[in-house]
Amino acid sequence: MPYFSFLLPITSHYSFLLPFIFYYFSLLHCYNNFSLPLCFTFFISFVFLFFIFI
């Protein structure tokens, strides 16, 4: 995920989100060709969490 690593500074404030982000983006790469609405759902939930904890 090099294209999103710049969005997430590795600090104590964000470190608990890292496993979820790796999990979500691994799911995105697996299901990208099969379920595009699922892809958008994961992306929107990630952006929502990111702007809450920023």
Number of C-alpha atoms within 10 A of each C-alpha: 10 6 6 9 9 9 9 14 10 13 8 8 10 13 12 11 16 12 9 12 17 12 10 17 18 13 14 20 11 12 14 15 9 10 11 11 11 14 19 13 11 16 16 12 11 17 10 11 12 14 8 8 9 8
